[in-house]
Amino acid sequence: MIKLSAFHIDFFNWRLKSQEPLEFNKFFYWLSAECLKPEWRLESYSKILDLRQGQVDSFYAEISALNKLYLDHLKLVVKCFAKITDTIEKSPLVYIPPKSRAILEAGFVSRDDEIRRDAELAQKNLLSKGYYEYLL
């Protein structure tokens, strides 16, 4: 695993402060990079989601990456998933892959109240936007 230096973290934070959402449209490559610490990837992705505000047509790659991480990092994964569902609009262009149900299901059975609240928020967001296949 590559250890991020202070320089790398400072560089990322500097670019994030620039408020240029297009710079981060391909962050899912980093999100999938197993050579970087999962916590850093998820925390950084959460910040990017705050910046992007749904300016993406598909979250397929991101959700695929989140699906690989949820067993060991459920709190951060469910938080990111809730942010994804909060920013999307129901559109034929936005595709939320069915494998994301596993993230919701794990969130619902968690003993952590914050995780359950984020899972409930994600489901509420999906249902309110017409994604009825997420009615569990």
N, C-alpha and C positions, 0 to 999 in steps of 0.2 A: 504494500500500500504506500502510495506517495504521500509524504508528509508535506502539507501546505506550509510554506514559509510565511512569515509576517508580510513579506512583499506581495505574495499572491493574494492573501486575504485583503491587504490594503488596496491592491489594484482592483479586485472585485468590488469592494466597497466604494472606491472612487468612481468606478463605472456605474454602479448602482445609483449613486448620488447625481449622476448626470441626467437621470430621468429620461433616458432614451429607450423606450420599451422595445423598439425593433432590434436593439443590440442583443436582447435576451430571447428572441423568438426561437432560437435553436439551443437553448440551455438544456433541453432534454438530452443532448449528447453528454453533457456534464452530469446530469441526473443519473444517467446510465453507467457512468464511468466507475467501475468497481475499484479502481486504483485510488479513488478519493474516499475519505471517510463519509459514511452514509449520513451521519448527523449533520455534517457541514453541507452536504449536497441538499438535504431536505430543508434545512434552515434557510439556505440561500434560495432555493426554489420558492419557499414560502414568501420571501421578500420580493422575488420577481413577480409572483402572482399578484401581490399588492400593487405593483407597478404596471403590469400589463393590462389589467382590467378587461379581460375577455377579448383581447385583440387577436385571437387565434381561432381558426376554423375547426381545428381538430386537436384533441388532447390525447389521441390514441397512443403516441409514443410515451408521453408523460405518464399516463395511467398504466401503461405496460411496465414502466420503470417502478412506479409506486407499488404495483402489484407484487413485484419481486422483493420489496423492502418491508411490507406491512407486518410480516410475522415478527420481525425483530425490532421494528421502530413504529409500532402502531400509532402512538400519540401524534408523531410528526406527520405520518402518512395520512391519517384521517383529517388532521388539520389542513393539510394541503388539498386533499380531496374536497373538503367543505369549501375552501376558497375557490377551487375550480368551479364547483357547482353554483357558487354565488355569482360568478362573473359571466357565465354563459347565458345565452338567450336561445330559446327553442328555435331551431332553424334546421333546414335540411342539410345545411353545410356543417353543422356541429355534430360530431359523432362521439358518443360516450360508449366505449366498448363494454359489453356485458360482463367482462371479467372484473369490473369495478364493484360488482355486487359482493365479491368476497371481502373487499375492504369495508363496505357498509356492515356486512354481517359480523365481521370481527369487532367492529366498533360497537355494535349493539350489545354484544355479550361481554364487553370489557367491564371490569370492576371499577375502572377509573371514571368518575363522573364527567370529567372534561372530555374524555374520548367519546363517551356516549352522547354528550350534548353535541359535539361536532358531527357525529354520525347522524343524529337526528336532524341537525341543520342541513346536512348534505342531502338527506332524503327529502326533507321539506322543499328544498330548492329544486331538486329534480322533479318532484311531483308537481310543483307549482308551474313548472315550465313544460309540462306535458310528457315527461318521461315516466309513464305509468308502470313500466316494467320494473321500476325500483320500489314498488309497493311490496314490502316484505311481510 
